[in-house]
Amino acid sequence: MLLCLHIAEIWTFGLAYHFLLQWPEAGHIAGLPSTHLFDRVYFSATVFSTVGFGDLSPVGPIRFMAGTEGLTGFLLIGWSASFTYLEMETLWRRRG
């Protein structure tokens, strides 16, 4: 379920990039091969998972959103890992 939640969050940010990048004053993503939605979702996934900017990087005001998404992804993935560990620890105690 947590994986589905993270995928939904990535798609939410990807859609936000897709709509924001319709305005030139919002900036652009350097290295983006097209304006296809899936390319923007791919960019969102790299930012959310904190893999970092490799082949794509934000330019202009859109950088703030990319930074916010990176921080959000870092916190939510860390929270998910902690939550999963605590739930498994509870299960392990019941068995032991």
Protein Blocks (a to p, Z undefined) as FASTA:
>chain_A
ZZmmmmmmmmmmmmmmmmmmmpmknopcehiabfcfklmmmmmmmmmnonopckbccedj
klmmmmmmmmmmmmmmmmmmmmmmmmmmmmmmmmZZ
